[in-house]
């Protein structure tokens, strides 16, 4: 593929005239504005506080899922329980990784991740349901995963193309949640 000819841009910098990038001088100028905002530059076009609020809801949802999966890991009993317990523990650890990713992104956006125990249950999209037996635990986890899937899809749509970092993180988490839902559905069939 032939390279684009180098042109002299209005800012005095030689480079490829792409027609869609800001001038280097403009990017440099914007980067010096509001430096206390860290990674959030003046070109960030979303309501940052709304995004932080959504991410804190996602954080609460992940933390509730961690707690539910861990309880199920310890409480699972029955002939099929050993393999299922391992799945519960794996999912709990993956949900904790999601919580950490979300908390880190909240901080990058200049917010504070909310880990207050008395708030997490109220803010979470999924519910903390203990389940009475192995099949019930699997069912409650499947329901929670389906809630998370719907929530993350709506968040991705809200973010749109305005925050590619947050969107990519949410899409990656969504893919794992879909895998978790498939796991739970398969295990429900195995338990019968």
Secondary structure, 3 states (H helix, E strand, C coil): CCCCCEEECCCCCEEECCCCCCCHHHHHHHHCCCHHHCCCCCCCCCCHHHHHHHHHHHHHHHHHHHHHHHHHHHHCCCCCHHHHHHHHHHHHHHHHHHHHHHHHHHHHCCCCCCCCHHHHHHHCCCCCCCCCCHHHHHHHHHHHHHHHHHHHHHHHHHHCCCCHHHHHHHHHHHHHHHHHHHHHHHHHHHHC
